[in-house]
Amino acid sequence: MKSETLTRADLCEAVHQEVGLSRHECSALVERTLELIAEALERGETVKLSGFGVFQVRAKRARMGRNPKTGEPAAIDPRRVISFRASQVMKARVDGANGHGA
Amino acid sequence: MIKSELIARLAAEYPHLTHRDVERVVNVVLDGMVGALSDGGRVELRGFGAFSVRSRPARAGRNPRTGESVSVPAKHVPFFKSGKELRERLNLSGDA
């Protein structure tokens, strides 16, 4: 099992190899793809990418938390968080290839 | 926003590219990420977030319809953690 980290540069290279556009243009396209997803989430939209998964923005209420280092109580402001649910296709590929369990 | 809308928006910004090429770009990006996770790797996209694979131990589950107990095998699941910049962007307006 490899455990390499894929970055923007790797995605750009894959797009360059498979679609045949210039590296410069691929890099811009990868960036815009991520940016369009981020912008939709910023507007509070759900982003559904079939075969990949669903990004959803959820609102969290204010609550009392605790500073884990000092143990002091601290107020946590209401905030928006992103939840990601992988598609069945992605789940199957990730579980299948990494071996069930282990 | 669904994938076809993402492709349409991207295509509108790159009028010199064919719709088909833009579609391939988006698919290569998404497939590339799934491929890395399938190989046991991580995907790190600064500012956006990181995808990793987490292992879930086997557990005893229950069939919610019949109440029967079933054993759920251990598995590996994809996990996404949003990046700091994106988290901050979501909470700028203060309308949480």
N, CA and C atoms of all chains as a GROMACS GRO file, in nm:
protein
  594
    1MET      N    1   0.084  -0.120   0.000
    1MET     CA    2   0.000   0.000   0.000
    1MET      C    3   0.087   0.125   0.000
    2LYS      N    4   0.076   0.207  -0.101
    2LYS     CA    5   0.149   0.333  -0.103
    2LYS      C    6   0.085   0.426  -0.001
    3SER      N    7   0.160   0.522   0.051
    3SER     CA    8   0.088   0.623   0.127
    3SER      C    9   0.146   0.759   0.094
    4GLU      N   10   0.128   0.795  -0.032
    4GLU     CA   11   0.176   0.924  -0.077
    4GLU      C   12   0.067   1.027  -0.062
    5THR      N   13   0.107   1.151  -0.064
    5THR     CA   14   0.009   1.258  -0.055
    5THR      C   15  -0.008   1.324  -0.190
    6LEU      N   16  -0.131   1.324  -0.237
    6LEU     CA   17  -0.164   1.386  -0.365
    6LEU      C   18  -0.186   1.536  -0.343
    7THR      N   19  -0.127   1.617  -0.429
    7THR     CA   20  -0.143   1.762  -0.415
    7THR      C   21  -0.196   1.820  -0.544
    8ARG      N   22  -0.216   1.951  -0.544
    8ARG     CA   23  -0.260   2.022  -0.665
    8ARG      C   24  -0.167   1.990  -0.783
    9ALA      N   25  -0.036   1.987  -0.756
    9ALA     CA   26   0.061   1.964  -0.862
    9ALA      C   27   0.036   1.829  -0.930
   10ASP      N   28   0.002   1.726  -0.849
   10ASP     CA   29  -0.025   1.594  -0.907
   10ASP      C   30  -0.152   1.596  -0.990
   11LEU      N   31  -0.253   1.669  -0.943
   11LEU     CA   32  -0.378   1.677  -1.019
   11LEU      C   33  -0.355   1.750  -1.150
   12CYS      N   34  -0.275   1.858  -1.146
   12CYS     CA   35  -0.243   1.933  -1.268
   12CYS      C   36  -0.172   1.842  -1.368
   13GLU      N   37  -0.076   1.764  -1.318
   13GLU     CA   38   0.000   1.674  -1.405
   13GLU      C   39  -0.093   1.571  -1.468
   14ALA      N   40  -0.186   1.515  -1.389
   14ALA     CA   41  -0.280   1.416  -1.441
   14ALA      C   42  -0.368   1.477  -1.549
   15VAL      N   43  -0.414   1.599  -1.527
   15VAL     CA   44  -0.499   1.666  -1.626
   15VAL      C   45  -0.418   1.693  -1.753
   16HIS      N   46  -0.294   1.738  -1.734
   16HIS     CA   47  -0.205   1.764  -1.847
   16HIS      C   48  -0.185   1.636  -1.930
   17GLN      N   49  -0.156   1.526  -1.862
   17GLN     CA   50  -0.132   1.398  -1.931
   17GLN      C   51  -0.257   1.347  -2.002
   18GLU      N   52  -0.371   1.355  -1.934
   18GLU     CA   53  -0.491   1.290  -1.987
   18GLU      C   54  -0.574   1.376  -2.079
   19VAL      N   55  -0.568   1.507  -2.061
   19VAL     CA   56  -0.650   1.593  -2.147
   19VAL      C   57  -0.563   1.662  -2.252
   20GLY      N   58  -0.433   1.672  -2.223
   20GLY     CA   59  -0.342   1.725  -2.323
   20GLY      C   60  -0.337   1.877  -2.334
   21LEU      N   61  -0.386   1.946  -2.230
   21LEU     CA   62  -0.375   2.093  -2.232
   21LEU      C   63  -0.241   2.131  -2.169
   22SER      N   64  -0.202   2.257  -2.187
   22SER     CA   65  -0.073   2.301  -2.132
   22SER      C   66  -0.075   2.293  -1.980
   23ARG      N   67   0.043   2.273  -1.920
   23ARG     CA   68   0.051   2.265  -1.774
   23ARG      C   69  -0.004   2.391  -1.710
   24HIS      N   70   0.027   2.504  -1.773
   24HIS     CA   71  -0.017   2.633  -1.719
   24HIS      C   72  -0.169   2.638  -1.712
   25GLU      N   73  -0.232   2.596  -1.823
   25GLU     CA   74  -0.378   2.599  -1.828
   25GLU      C   75  -0.440   2.496  -1.732
   26CYS      N   76  -0.375   2.378  -1.723
   26CYS     CA   77  -0.426   2.274  -1.632
   26CYS      C   78  -0.424   2.323  -1.489
   27SER      N   79  -0.318   2.392  -1.454
   27SER     CA   80  -0.306   2.441  -1.318
   27SER      C   81  -0.419   2.541  -1.287
   28ALA      N   82  -0.449   2.628  -1.385
   28ALA     CA   83  -0.558   2.724  -1.367
   28ALA      C   84  -0.693   2.654  -1.357
   29LEU      N   85  -0.712   2.549  -1.439
   29LEU     CA   86  -0.839   2.476  -1.439
   29LEU      C   87  -0.862   2.402  -1.307
   30VAL      N   88  -0.755   2.340  -1.255
   30VAL     CA   89  -0.768   2.269  -1.127
   30VAL      C   90  -0.804   2.368  -1.017
   31GLU      N   91  -0.736   2.482  -1.020
   31GLU     CA   92  -0.762   2.586  -0.919
   31GLU      C   93  -0.905   2.638  -0.927
   32ARG      N   94  -0.951   2.663  -1.048
   32ARG     CA   95  -1.089   2.715  -1.065
   32ARG      C   96  -1.193   2.610  -1.025
   33THR      N   97  -1.164   2.482  -1.053
   33THR     CA   98  -1.257   2.376  -1.014
   33THR      C   99  -1.277   2.379  -0.862
   34LEU      N  100  -1.165   2.385  -0.789
   34LEU     CA  101  -1.174   2.387  -0.642
   34LEU      C  102  -1.242   2.516  -0.595
   35GLU      N  103  -1.208   2.625  -0.663
   35GLU     CA  104  -1.262   2.754  -0.623
   35GLU      C  105  -1.414   2.761  -0.646
   36LEU      N  106  -1.462   2.705  -0.755
   36LEU     CA  107  -1.606   2.706  -0.782
   36LEU      C  108  -1.681   2.625  -0.676
   37ILE      N  109  -1.620   2.515  -0.632
   37ILE     CA  110  -1.681   2.434  -0.526
   37ILE      C  111  -1.683   2.516  -0.396
   38ALA      N  112  -1.569   2.579  -0.364
   38ALA     CA  113  -1.559   2.660  -0.242
   38ALA      C  114  -1.660   2.774  -0.243
   39GLU      N  115  -1.676   2.840  -0.359
   39GLU     CA  116  -1.770   2.953  -0.369
   39GLU      C  117  -1.913   2.908  -0.348
   40ALA      N  118  -1.947   2.791  -0.404
   40ALA     CA  119  -2.083   2.739  -0.386
   40ALA      C  120  -2.109   2.711  -0.238
   41LEU      N  121  -2.010   2.653  -0.170
   41LEU     CA  122  -2.024   2.623  -0.027
   41LEU      C  123  -2.036   2.752   0.054
   42GLU      N  124  -1.961   2.854   0.012
   42GLU     CA  125  -1.966   2.983   0.079
   42GLU      C  126  -2.107   3.042   0.071
   43ARG      N  127  -2.173   3.018  -0.044
   43ARG     CA  128  -2.312   3.066  -0.060
   43ARG      C  129  -2.409   2.977   0.017
   44GLY      N  130  -2.359   2.871   0.079
   44GLY     CA  131  -2.445   2.783   0.155
   44GLY      C  132  -2.506   2.671   0.072
   45GLU      N  133  -2.461   2.660  -0.055
   45GLU     CA  134  -2.515   2.556  -0.143
   45GLU      C  135  -2.455   2.419  -0.111
   46THR      N  136  -2.533   2.316  -0.134
   46THR     CA  137  -2.484   2.180  -0.126
   46THR      C  138  -2.418   2.149  -0.260
   47VAL      N  139  -2.304   2.084  -0.259
   47VAL     CA  140  -2.235   2.050  -0.384
   47VAL      C  141  -2.236   1.898  -0.401
   48LYS      N  142  -2.308   1.852  -0.504
   48LYS     CA  143  -2.320   1.708  -0.529
   48LYS      C  144  -2.240   1.670  -0.652
   49LEU      N  145  -2.137   1.588  -0.632
   49LEU     CA  146  -2.054   1.546  -0.744
   49LEU      C  147  -2.073   1.396  -0.761
   50SER      N  148  -2.151   1.359  -0.859
   50SER     CA  149  -2.188   1.218  -0.873
   50SER      C  150  -2.066   1.131  -0.892
   51GLY      N  151  -2.061   1.019  -0.824
   51GLY     CA  152  -1.948   0.929  -0.829
   51GLY      C  153  -1.839   0.967  -0.730
   52PHE      N  154  -1.849   1.088  -0.674
   52PHE     CA  155  -1.748   1.135  -0.580
   52PHE      C  156  -1.807   1.148  -0.439
   53GLY      N  157  -1.898   1.245  -0.424
   53GLY     CA  158  -1.961   1.262  -0.294
   53GLY      C  159  -2.036   1.393  -0.285
   54VAL      N  160  -2.083   1.424  -0.167
   54VAL     CA  161  -2.164   1.544  -0.143
   54VAL      C  162  -2.100   1.628  -0.033
   55PHE      N  163  -2.080   1.757  -0.064
   55PHE     CA  164  -2.033   1.852   0.038
   55PHE      C  165  -2.155   1.931   0.083
   56GLN      N  166  -2.172   1.942   0.214
   56GLN     CA  167  -2.287   2.013   0.265
   56GLN      C  168  -2.242   2.111   0.374
   57VAL      N  169  -2.308   2.227   0.379
   57VAL     CA  170  -2.276   2.325   0.482
   57VAL      C  171  -2.377   2.308   0.594
   58ARG      N  172  -2.328   2.292   0.716
   58ARG     CA  173  -2.420   2.277   0.828
   58ARG      C  174  -2.394   2.387   0.929
   59ALA      N  175  -2.502   2.435   0.988
   59ALA     CA  176  -2.490   2.540   1.090
   59ALA      C  177  -2.479   2.474   1.227
   60LYS      N  178  -2.381   2.520   1.303
   60LYS     CA  179  -2.364   2.468   1.439
   60LYS      C  180  -2.407   2.577   1.537
   61ARG      N  181  -2.480   2.537   1.639
   61ARG     CA  182  -2.522   2.633   1.741
   61ARG      C  183  -2.405   2.673   1.830
   62ALA      N  184  -2.422   2.784   1.902
   62ALA     CA  185  -2.323   2.823   2.001
   62ALA      C  186  -2.329   2.721   2.115
   63ARG      N  187  -2.214   2.691   2.173
   63ARG     CA  188  -2.217   2.601   2.288
   63ARG      C  189  -2.098   2.631   2.379
   64MET      N  190  -2.104   2.578   2.498
   64MET     CA  191  -1.993   2.594   2.588
   64MET      C  192  -1.897   2.479   2.564
   65GLY      N  193  -1.772   2.514   2.541
   65GLY     CA  194  -1.672   2.410   2.524
   65GLY      C  195  -1.570   2.424   2.635
   66ARG      N  196  -1.455   2.369   2.612
   66ARG     CA  197  -1.350   2.372   2.712
   66ARG      C  198  -1.217   2.381   2.640
   67ASN      N  199  -1.128   2.461   2.690
   67ASN     CA  200  -0.994   2.463   2.635
   67ASN      C  201  -0.928   2.333   2.678
   68PRO      N  202  -0.897   2.246   2.582
   68PRO     CA  203  -0.846   2.113   2.619
   68PRO      C  204  -0.712   2.119   2.690
   69LYS      N  205  -0.638   2.225   2.669
   69LYS     CA  206  -0.506   2.235   2.733
   69LYS      C  207  -0.518   2.280   2.879
   70THR      N  208  -0.599   2.384   2.900
   70THR     CA  209  -0.608   2.439   3.036
   70THR      C  210  -0.728   2.387   3.113
   71GLY      N  211  -0.826   2.329   3.042
   71GLY     CA  212  -0.945   2.280   3.109
   71GLY      C  213  -1.046   2.389   3.140
   72GLU      N  214  -1.012   2.513   3.102
   72GLU     CA  215  -1.104   2.625   3.126
   72GLU      C  216  -1.223   2.620   3.033
   73PRO      N  217  -1.342   2.653   3.083
   73PRO     CA  218  -1.459   2.660   2.994
   73PRO      C  219  -1.441   2.776   2.896
   74ALA      N  220  -1.487   2.758   2.772
   74ALA     CA  221  -1.476   2.864   2.673
   74ALA      C  222  -1.600   2.860   2.586
   75ALA      N  223  -1.652   2.977   2.551
   75ALA     CA  224  -1.770   2.983   2.466
   75ALA      C  225  -1.731   2.952   2.324
   76ILE      N  226  -1.810   2.868   2.255
   76ILE     CA  227  -1.786   2.842   2.113
   76ILE      C  228  -1.898   2.910   2.036
   77ASP      N  229  -1.862   3.002   1.949
   77ASP     CA  230  -1.962   3.078   1.874
   77ASP      C  231  -2.033   2.990   1.772
   78PRO      N  232  -2.155   3.030   1.734
   78PRO     CA  233  -2.222   2.956   1.627
   78PRO      C  234  -2.137   2.966   1.501
   79ARG      N  235  -2.133   2.862   1.423
   79ARG     CA  236  -2.048   2.866   1.304
   79ARG      C  237  -2.101   2.771   1.198
   80ARG      N  238  -2.046   2.785   1.078
   80ARG     CA  239  -2.085   2.695   0.969
   80ARG      C  240  -1.970   2.599   0.944
   81VAL      N  241  -2.002   2.473   0.928
   81VAL     CA  242  -1.898   2.373   0.901
   81VAL      C  243  -1.936   2.295   0.775
   82ILE      N  244  -1.837   2.230   0.715
   82ILE     CA  245  -1.863   2.151   0.596
   82ILE      C  246  -1.866   2.005   0.634
   83SER      N  247  -1.967   1.934   0.588
   83SER     CA  248  -1.962   1.790   0.606
   83SER      C  249  -1.952   1.728   0.467
   84PHE      N  250  -1.874   1.623   0.457
   84PHE     CA  251  -1.856   1.553   0.329
   84PHE      C  252  -1.903   1.411   0.344
   85ARG      N  253  -1.989   1.368   0.252
   85ARG     CA  254  -2.032   1.227   0.249
   85ARG      C  255  -1.984   1.167   0.119
   86ALA      N  256  -1.899   1.067   0.128
   86ALA     CA  257  -1.847   1.003   0.008
   86ALA      C  258  -1.959   0.924  -0.060
   87SER      N  259  -1.954   0.917  -0.192
   87SER     CA  260  -2.052   0.839  -0.267
   87SER      C  261  -2.026   0.690  -0.245
   88GLN      N  262  -2.125   0.608  -0.279
   88GLN     CA  263  -2.108   0.463  -0.267
   88GLN      C  264  -1.990   0.417  -0.352
   89VAL      N  265  -1.976   0.479  -0.471
   89VAL     CA  266  -1.867   0.442  -0.563
   89VAL      C  267  -1.732   0.466  -0.495
   90MET      N  268  -1.716   0.583  -0.434
   90MET     CA  269  -1.589   0.616  -0.369
   90MET      C  270  -1.566   0.525  -0.249
   91LYS      N  271  -1.671   0.502  -0.170
   91LYS     CA  272  -1.658   0.415  -0.053
   91LYS      C  273  -1.613   0.275  -0.095
   92ALA      N  274  -1.674   0.224  -0.202
   92ALA     CA  275  -1.640   0.090  -0.248
   92ALA      C  276  -1.496   0.084  -0.295
   93ARG      N  277  -1.453   0.187  -0.369
   93ARG     CA  278  -1.315   0.186  -0.420
   93ARG      C  279  -1.214   0.198  -0.306
   94VAL      N  280  -1.243   0.283  -0.209
   94VAL     CA  281  -1.150   0.304  -0.099
   94VAL      C  282  -1.143   0.182  -0.008
   95ASP      N  283  -1.258   0.123   0.022
   95ASP     CA  284  -1.258   0.006   0.111
   95ASP      C  285  -1.202  -0.116   0.037
   96GLY      N  286  -1.245  -0.134  -0.087
   96GLY     CA  287  -1.201  -0.249  -0.165
   96GLY      C  288  -1.051  -0.255  -0.180
   97ALA      N  289  -0.990  -0.143  -0.221
   97ALA     CA  290  -0.847  -0.144  -0.249
   97ALA      C  291  -0.761  -0.147  -0.124
   98ASN      N  292  -0.812  -0.090  -0.013
   98ASN     CA  293  -0.732  -0.088   0.110
   98ASN      C  294  -0.751  -0.215   0.191
   99GLY      N  295  -0.835  -0.303   0.142
   99GLY     CA  296  -0.857  -0.428   0.215
   99GLY      C  297  -0.958  -0.405   0.324
  100HIS      N  298  -1.055  -0.491   0.331
  100HIS     CA  299  -1.156  -0.477   0.434
  100HIS      C  300  -1.088  -0.505   0.566
  101GLY      N  301  -1.095  -0.412   0.655
  101GLY     CA  302  -1.030  -0.430   0.784
  101GLY      C  303  -0.881  -0.402   0.775
  102ALA      N  304  -0.802  -0.475   0.848
  102ALA     CA  305  -0.656  -0.462   0.856
  102ALA      C  306  -0.611  -0.323   0.902
  103MET      N  307  -2.529   2.289  -0.612
  103MET     CA  308  -2.458   2.277  -0.740
  103MET      C  309  -2.424   2.129  -0.763
  104ILE      N  310  -2.454   2.080  -0.878
  104ILE     CA  311  -2.418   1.943  -0.912
  104ILE      C  312  -2.305   1.943  -1.015
  105LYS      N  313  -2.252   1.826  -1.044
  105LYS     CA  314  -2.132   1.819  -1.128
  105LYS      C  315  -2.152   1.886  -1.264
  106SER      N  316  -2.269   1.863  -1.326
  106SER     CA  317  -2.291   1.922  -1.458
  106SER      C  318  -2.292   2.075  -1.452
  107GLU      N  319  -2.340   2.130  -1.340
  107GLU     CA  320  -2.341   2.277  -1.325
  107GLU      C  321  -2.199   2.329  -1.304
  108LEU      N  322  -2.120   2.253  -1.229
  108LEU     CA  323  -1.980   2.290  -1.209
  108LEU      C  324  -1.908   2.293  -1.344
  109ILE      N  325  -1.932   2.189  -1.424
  109ILE     CA  326  -1.869   2.181  -1.556
  109ILE      C  327  -1.915   2.296  -1.646
  110ALA      N  328  -2.045   2.327  -1.640
  110ALA     CA  329  -2.098   2.436  -1.723
  110ALA      C  330  -2.037   2.570  -1.684
  111ARG      N  331  -2.022   2.594  -1.553
  111ARG     CA  332  -1.963   2.721  -1.508
  111ARG      C  333  -1.819   2.732  -1.549
  112LEU      N  334  -1.746   2.622  -1.535
  112LEU     CA  335  -1.605   2.621  -1.572
  112LEU      C  336  -1.592   2.640  -1.725
  113ALA      N  337  -1.678   2.573  -1.799
  113ALA     CA  338  -1.675   2.584  -1.946
  113ALA      C  339  -1.700   2.729  -1.989
  114ALA      N  340  -1.789   2.798  -1.916
  114ALA     CA  341  -1.821   2.937  -1.951
  114ALA      C  342  -1.699   3.028  -1.931
  115GLU      N  343  -1.611   2.989  -1.838
  115GLU     CA  344  -1.491   3.070  -1.813
  115GLU      C  345  -1.378   3.038  -1.912
  116TYR      N  346  -1.391   2.924  -1.980
  116TYR     CA  347  -1.289   2.883  -2.076
  116TYR      C  348  -1.352   2.857  -2.211
  117PRO      N  349  -1.399   2.965  -2.276
  117PRO     CA  350  -1.474   2.948  -2.401
  117PRO      C  351  -1.393   2.884  -2.514
  118HIS      N  352  -1.259   2.888  -2.505
  118HIS     CA  353  -1.179   2.829  -2.613
  118HIS      C  354  -1.165   2.678  -2.597
  119LEU      N  355  -1.212   2.623  -2.483
  119LEU     CA  356  -1.205   2.478  -2.464
  119LEU      C  357  -1.340   2.415  -2.498
  120THR      N  358  -1.336   2.290  -2.544
  120THR     CA  359  -1.463   2.224  -2.572
  120THR      C  360  -1.525   2.181  -2.440
  121HIS      N  361  -1.657   2.170  -2.441
  121HIS     CA  362  -1.730   2.128  -2.322
  121HIS      C  363  -1.678   1.991  -2.278
  122ARG      N  364  -1.648   1.908  -2.376
  122ARG     CA  365  -1.601   1.773  -2.348
  122ARG      C  366  -1.467   1.773  -2.275
  123ASP      N  367  -1.377   1.864  -2.316
  123ASP     CA  368  -1.248   1.873  -2.248
  123ASP      C  369  -1.264   1.919  -2.103
  124VAL      N  370  -1.354   2.017  -2.082
  124VAL     CA  371  -1.376   2.066  -1.946
  124VAL      C  372  -1.433   1.955  -1.859
  125GLU      N  373  -1.522   1.876  -1.918
  125GLU     CA  374  -1.580   1.762  -1.847
  125GLU      C  375  -1.470   1.663  -1.808
  126ARG      N  376  -1.378   1.641  -1.901
  126ARG     CA  377  -1.268   1.548  -1.872
  126ARG      C  378  -1.178   1.602  -1.762
  127VAL      N  379  -1.155   1.733  -1.763
  127VAL     CA  380  -1.072   1.794  -1.659
  127VAL      C  381  -1.132   1.765  -1.521
  128VAL      N  382  -1.262   1.793  -1.508
  128VAL     CA  383  -1.328   1.774  -1.378
  128VAL      C  384  -1.323   1.626  -1.337
  129ASN      N  385  -1.348   1.537  -1.434
  129ASN     CA  386  -1.346   1.394  -1.401
  129ASN      C  387  -1.206   1.346  -1.364
  130VAL      N  388  -1.104   1.396  -1.433
  130VAL     CA  389  -0.966   1.354  -1.400
  130VAL      C  390  -0.930   1.403  -1.259
  131VAL      N  391  -0.972   1.524  -1.225
  131VAL     CA  392  -0.944   1.578  -1.091
  131VAL      C  393  -1.010   1.491  -0.984
  132LEU      N  394  -1.140   1.462  -1.003
  132LEU     CA  395  -1.212   1.384  -0.902
  132LEU      C  396  -1.160   1.239  -0.896
  133ASP      N  397  -1.140   1.180  -1.013
  133ASP     CA  398  -1.089   1.042  -1.016
  133ASP      C  399  -0.948   1.033  -0.957
  134GLY      N  400  -0.869   1.137  -0.981
  134GLY     CA  401  -0.734   1.139  -0.927
  134GLY      C  402  -0.736   1.133  -0.775
  135MET      N  403  -0.832   1.206  -0.717
  135MET     CA  404  -0.842   1.206  -0.571
  135MET      C  405  -0.887   1.069  -0.520
  136VAL      N  406  -0.987   1.010  -0.584
  136VAL     CA  407  -1.035   0.878  -0.541
  136VAL      C  408  -0.923   0.775  -0.557
  137GLY      N  409  -0.848   0.786  -0.667
  137GLY     CA  410  -0.738   0.693  -0.691
  137GLY      C  411  -0.633   0.700  -0.582
  138ALA      N  412  -0.597   0.821  -0.540
  138ALA     CA  413  -0.497   0.836  -0.435
  138ALA      C  414  -0.545   0.773  -0.304
  139LEU      N  415  -0.672   0.792  -0.273
  139LEU     CA  416  -0.727   0.734  -0.149
  139LEU      C  417  -0.734   0.583  -0.159
  140SER      N  418  -0.765   0.533  -0.279
  140SER     CA  419  -0.770   0.388  -0.299
  140SER      C  420  -0.632   0.325  -0.280
  141ASP      N  421  -0.528   0.404  -0.309
  141ASP     CA  422  -0.392   0.354  -0.291
  141ASP      C  423  -0.345   0.371  -0.147
  142GLY      N  424  -0.435   0.411  -0.061
  142GLY     CA  425  -0.401   0.427   0.080
  142GLY      C  426  -0.337   0.561   0.111
  143GLY      N  427  -0.337   0.650   0.013
  143GLY     CA  428  -0.273   0.780   0.032
  143GLY      C  429  -0.370   0.887   0.082
  144ARG      N  430  -0.319   1.009   0.089
  144ARG     CA  431  -0.399   1.124   0.130
  144ARG      C  432  -0.408   1.222   0.013
  145VAL      N  433  -0.501   1.314   0.022
  145VAL     CA  434  -0.509   1.421  -0.076
  145VAL      C  435  -0.506   1.550   0.004
  146GLU      N  436  -0.406   1.636  -0.026
  146GLU     CA  437  -0.396   1.759   0.050
  146GLU      C  438  -0.406   1.878  -0.043
  147LEU      N  439  -0.514   1.954  -0.028
  147LEU     CA  440  -0.535   2.070  -0.112
  147LEU      C  441  -0.539   2.193  -0.022
  148ARG      N  442  -0.424   2.258  -0.009
  148ARG     CA  443  -0.411   2.374   0.079
  148ARG      C  444  -0.521   2.476   0.057
  149GLY      N  445  -0.582   2.518   0.166
  149GLY     CA  446  -0.686   2.620   0.156
  149GLY      C  447  -0.822   2.561   0.136
  150PHE      N  448  -0.828   2.441   0.076
  150PHE     CA  449  -0.956   2.377   0.049
  150PHE      C  450  -0.983   2.271   0.155
  151GLY      N  451  -0.893   2.175   0.166
  151GLY     CA  452  -0.911   2.071   0.266
  151GLY      C  453  -0.828   1.949   0.233
  152ALA      N  454  -0.842   1.847   0.315
  152ALA     CA  455  -0.765   1.725   0.295
  152ALA      C  456  -0.855   1.603   0.307
  153PHE      N  457  -0.832   1.507   0.218
  153PHE     CA  458  -0.904   1.381   0.224
  153PHE      C  459  -0.807   1.275   0.275
  154SER      N  460  -0.856   1.189   0.363
  154SER     CA  461  -0.772   1.080   0.410
  154SER      C  462  -0.859   0.956   0.424
  155VAL      N  463  -0.796   0.845   0.455
  155VAL     CA  464  -0.868   0.720   0.473
  155VAL      C  465  -0.862   0.684   0.620
  156ARG      N  466  -0.975   0.658   0.679
  156ARG     CA  467  -0.977   0.618   0.820
  156ARG      C  468  -1.025   0.476   0.832
  157SER      N  469  -0.969   0.402   0.926
  157SER     CA  470  -1.017   0.266   0.941
  157SER      C  471  -1.118   0.259   1.055
  158ARG      N  472  -1.222   0.184   1.030
  158ARG     CA  473  -1.328   0.164   1.128
  158ARG      C  474  -1.323   0.019   1.173
  159PRO      N  475  -1.314  -0.002   1.305
  159PRO     CA  476  -1.307  -0.140   1.354
  159PRO      C  477  -1.438  -0.215   1.331
  160ALA      N  478  -1.433  -0.346   1.334
  160ALA     CA  479  -1.553  -0.427   1.323
  160ALA      C  480  -1.640  -0.400   1.446
  161ARG      N  481  -1.769  -0.406   1.430
  161ARG     CA  482  -1.857  -0.382   1.544
  161ARG      C  483  -1.984  -0.464   1.528
  162ALA      N  484  -2.054  -0.477   1.640
  162ALA     CA  485  -2.182  -0.546   1.633
  162ALA      C  486  -2.290  -0.443   1.602
  163GLY      N  487  -2.358  -0.460   1.492
  163GLY     CA  488  -2.464  -0.367   1.455
  163GLY      C  489  -2.598  -0.434   1.474
  164ARG      N  490  -2.702  -0.366   1.429
  164ARG     CA  491  -2.835  -0.421   1.445
  164ARG      C  492  -2.916  -0.390   1.320
  165ASN      N  493  -2.989  -0.485   1.273
  165ASN     CA  494  -3.081  -0.459   1.162
  165ASN      C  495  -3.194  -0.373   1.217
  166PRO      N  496  -3.204  -0.249   1.172
  166PRO     CA  497  -3.302  -0.157   1.233
  166PRO      C  498  -3.446  -0.205   1.212
  167ARG      N  499  -3.469  -0.283   1.109
  167ARG     CA  500  -3.605  -0.326   1.084
  167ARG      C  501  -3.645  -0.444   1.175
  168THR      N  502  -3.555  -0.542   1.185
  168THR     CA  503  -3.591  -0.662   1.260
  168THR      C  504  -3.534  -0.663   1.401
  169GLY      N  505  -3.438  -0.574   1.430
  169GLY     CA  506  -3.378  -0.573   1.563
  169GLY      C  507  -3.274  -0.683   1.581
  170GLU      N  508  -3.258  -0.764   1.478
  170GLU     CA  509  -3.159  -0.872   1.482
  170GLU      C  510  -3.017  -0.814   1.489
  171SER      N  511  -2.929  -0.877   1.562
  171SER     CA  512  -2.794  -0.823   1.565
  171SER      C  513  -2.712  -0.887   1.453
  172VAL      N  514  -2.631  -0.803   1.389
  172VAL     CA  515  -2.547  -0.850   1.280
  172VAL      C  516  -2.406  -0.798   1.306
  173SER      N  517  -2.306  -0.871   1.257
  173SER     CA  518  -2.171  -0.819   1.278
  173SER      C  519  -2.132  -0.736   1.157
  174VAL      N  520  -2.083  -0.614   1.184
  174VAL     CA  521  -2.040  -0.525   1.077
  174VAL      C  522  -1.888  -0.538   1.069
  175PRO      N  523  -1.834  -0.579   0.954
  175PRO     CA  524  -1.689  -0.598   0.944
  175PRO      C  525  -1.612  -0.466   0.949
  176ALA      N  526  -1.484  -0.473   0.982
  176ALA     CA  527  -1.397  -0.356   0.980
  176ALA      C  528  -1.392  -0.302   0.838
  177LYS      N  529  -1.377  -0.171   0.825
  177LYS     CA  530  -1.366  -0.116   0.690
  177LYS      C  531  -1.286   0.013   0.687
  178HIS      N  532  -1.252   0.054   0.566
  178HIS     CA  533  -1.182   0.180   0.546
  178HIS      C  534  -1.277   0.278   0.483
  179VAL      N  535  -1.285   0.397   0.540
  179VAL     CA  536  -1.378   0.496   0.485
  179VAL      C  537  -1.306   0.627   0.452
  180PRO      N  538  -1.351   0.695   0.346
  180PRO     CA  539  -1.292   0.824   0.313
  180PRO      C  540  -1.334   0.929   0.416
  181PHE      N  541  -1.244   1.022   0.445
  181PHE     CA  542  -1.274   1.127   0.542
  181PHE      C  543  -1.225   1.260   0.487
  182PHE      N  544  -1.306   1.366   0.504
  182PHE     CA  545  -1.267   1.499   0.457
  182PHE      C  546  -1.258   1.596   0.573
  183LYS      N  547  -1.149   1.670   0.579
  183LYS     CA  548  -1.138   1.777   0.678
  183LYS      C  549  -1.119   1.906   0.601
  184SER      N  550  -1.208   2.002   0.625
  184SER     CA  551  -1.198   2.126   0.549
  184SER      C  552  -1.073   2.203   0.589
  185GLY      N  553  -1.020   2.278   0.495
  185GLY     CA  554  -0.898   2.357   0.519
  185GLY      C  555  -0.931   2.482   0.599
  186LYS      N  556  -0.828   2.537   0.661
  186LYS     CA  557  -0.846   2.653   0.747
  186LYS      C  558  -0.906   2.770   0.670
  187GLU      N  559  -0.852   2.794   0.551
  187GLU     CA  560  -0.898   2.909   0.473
  187GLU      C  561  -1.046   2.897   0.436
  188LEU      N  562  -1.087   2.777   0.396
  188LEU     CA  563  -1.226   2.755   0.359
  188LEU      C  564  -1.317   2.769   0.481
  189ARG      N  565  -1.273   2.714   0.593
  189ARG     CA  566  -1.352   2.726   0.717
  189ARG      C  567  -1.371   2.873   0.752
  190GLU      N  568  -1.265   2.950   0.736
  190GLU     CA  569  -1.273   3.093   0.769
  190GLU      C  570  -1.367   3.165   0.673
  191ARG      N  571  -1.358   3.129   0.544
  191ARG     CA  572  -1.444   3.194   0.444
  191ARG      C  573  -1.590   3.167   0.474
  192LEU      N  574  -1.622   3.049   0.524
  192LEU     CA  575  -1.762   3.016   0.553
  192LEU      C  576  -1.817   3.098   0.669
  193ASN      N  577  -1.728   3.150   0.751
  193ASN     CA  578  -1.775   3.218   0.872
  193ASN      C  579  -1.742   3.366   0.875
  194LEU      N  580  -1.708   3.421   0.759
  194LEU     CA  581  -1.674   3.563   0.752
  194LEU      C  582  -1.794   3.652   0.775
  195SER      N  583  -1.905   3.616   0.707
  195SER     CA  584  -2.023   3.703   0.707
  195SER      C  585  -2.090   3.710   0.844
  196GLY      N  586  -2.056   3.615   0.931
  196GLY     CA  587  -2.114   3.617   1.064
  196GLY      C  588  -2.261   3.580   1.066
  197ASP      N  589  -2.308   3.516   0.958
  197ASP     CA  590  -2.450   3.477   0.952
  197ASP      C  591  -2.465   3.328   0.978
  198ALA      N  592  -2.380   3.276   1.064
  198ALA     CA  593  -2.380   3.132   1.090
  198ALA      C  594  -2.513   3.082   1.144
   0.00000   0.00000   0.00000
